[in-house]
Every structure is written in structure tokens, then in C-alpha cells.
Amino acid sequence: METINLEFISDRDLYQSYMPFMKNGGLFIRTAEHFELGTDIKLIVTLPDSLEASEIVGVVSWITPIGAQNGTPAGIGVSFIEDPDNIRNQIDKSIGRLLNSSEPTLSM
């Protein structure tokens, strides 16, 4: 299982990576590294204003290849499978006011 460390500095940064349309939530991770759909990923996530990181287990469910249309950055979308610290709820609370924004995200 691959491990990826993510640190979100601001709510806007988190908003751009968050994928609320995934059943259990998910995050888009900018990367040029090659991943296959269905690959298990361990995310070590530090949210804005958080003192410690939380661990989430997910699966690659979205791939944006290098050179994608519209200048979208390359990366992967990871759907949450195991979220013992309930990061999804923490994200929803942290960026709730941004979720209805018309500002584009990295995944849509």
C-alpha cells in the first residue's frame, strides 16, 4: 500500500482538493506519479489549523493524466474507505461555506 502525506495550509487549498461527491468523501492529490485505478492508498492528512495528522485508507478512483484538457493538473482522486478520525466531517465543517462556491476545484 502506497503512503501519501498531505498537508493543507488553507481552507481554500482543502476546498480545491476535496471531492464531496464521492460516497464516503475523497481527496484529489496532485502528482505526476503513475497509479492504477483500484490501488489502495494510505493518506496521512493534516488539515488547516490541525496540530496532528490523521490517517485515512482509500482507493484510487480517479486519474487525471499529464496533459489533460483545460490545463487540469495531473493527479489522482482517492475515495475514502476507512476514516477512523472522521476526517470527512472535519472537512465539511472546515470548508462548509465554500462547498456551494462556483470556484472550480481540481477535480470538477
C-alpha positions in Angstrom: 0.0 0.0 0.0 1.4 3.4 -1.0 1.5 6.1 1.6 1.0 9.8 0.7 1.4 12.7 3.1 -0.8 15.7 2.6 -0.7 19.0 4.4 -3.4 21.6 3.7 -2.3 25.1 4.6 -5.6 26.9 4.0 -9.3 26.1 3.7 -9.2 27.2 0.0 -6.4 24.7 -0.6 -8.5 22.0 1.0 -11.7 23.0 -0.9 -9.8 22.7 -4.2 -8.8 19.1 -3.4 -11.9 17.8 -1.6 -14.3 15.5 -3.5 -17.6 15.6 -1.6 -19.4 13.8 -4.5 -17.6 10.6 -3.6 -19.8 8.3 -1.4 -17.6 8.5 1.7 -15.7 11.6 0.6 -12.3 11.8 -1.1 -9.3 14.0 -2.0 -7.6 14.9 -5.2 -3.9 14.7 -5.0 -1.6 16.5 -7.5 1.0 14.1 -8.6 2.9 13.1 -11.8 3.5 9.6 -10.4 1.6 6.8 -12.2 -1.1 5.0 -10.3 -3.6 2.4 -11.4 -7.4 2.6 -10.6 -8.2 0.5 -7.6 -4.8 1.0 -5.9 -5.0 1.1 -2.1 -3.6 4.3 -0.7 -2.8 5.3 2.9 -3.3 9.1 3.3 -1.6 10.9 6.2 -3.6 14.2 6.2 -3.0 17.4 8.2 -5.9 19.8 7.9 -5.6 23.6 8.2 -5.2 24.6 11.9 -4.8 21.0 12.9 -2.0 20.1 15.3 -1.7 16.5 14.3 -2.2 14.4 11.2 -4.9 11.8 10.7 -4.7 8.6 8.7 -7.2 7.6 6.1 -7.2 4.5 3.9 -8.6 5.0 0.4 -8.6 3.7 -3.1 -7.6 5.4 -6.4 -10.9 6.1 -8.1 -10.0 9.0 -10.4 -7.0 9.7 -12.6 -6.2 12.9 -14.4 -3.2 12.2 -16.7 -0.4 14.6 -17.5 -1.5 16.8 -20.4 -5.2 16.6 -19.6 -7.5 19.1 -21.3 -8.3 22.5 -19.9 -4.9 22.6 -18.2 -6.2 20.5 -15.3 -3.2 19.4 -13.1 -2.2 15.7 -13.2 -3.1 13.7 -10.2 -5.4 11.1 -8.6 -8.6 11.1 -6.8 -8.7 8.9 -3.7 -12.0 7.8 -2.3 -12.1 7.2 1.5 -12.6 3.6 2.6 -11.5 3.8 6.3 -11.8 7.1 8.0 -11.4 6.4 11.7 -10.9 10.0 12.7 -13.9 11.1 10.7 -11.9 13.5 8.5 -14.8 13.9 6.1 -16.9 15.6 8.8 -14.0 17.7 9.8 -13.5 18.8 6.2 -17.2 19.5 5.8 -17.2 21.7 8.9 -14.0 23.5 7.9 -15.0 24.4 4.4 -18.8 24.2 4.6 -19.2 27.8 3.5 -17.1 27.1 0.3 -18.9 24.0 -0.8 -21.6 25.9 -2.7 -18.9 28.1 -4.4 -18.8 28.4 -8.1 -15.0 28.5 -8.0 -13.6 25.4 -9.9 -11.9 22.7 -8.0 -9.0 20.4 -9.2 -11.4 17.6 -9.9 -14.5 19.3 -11.4 
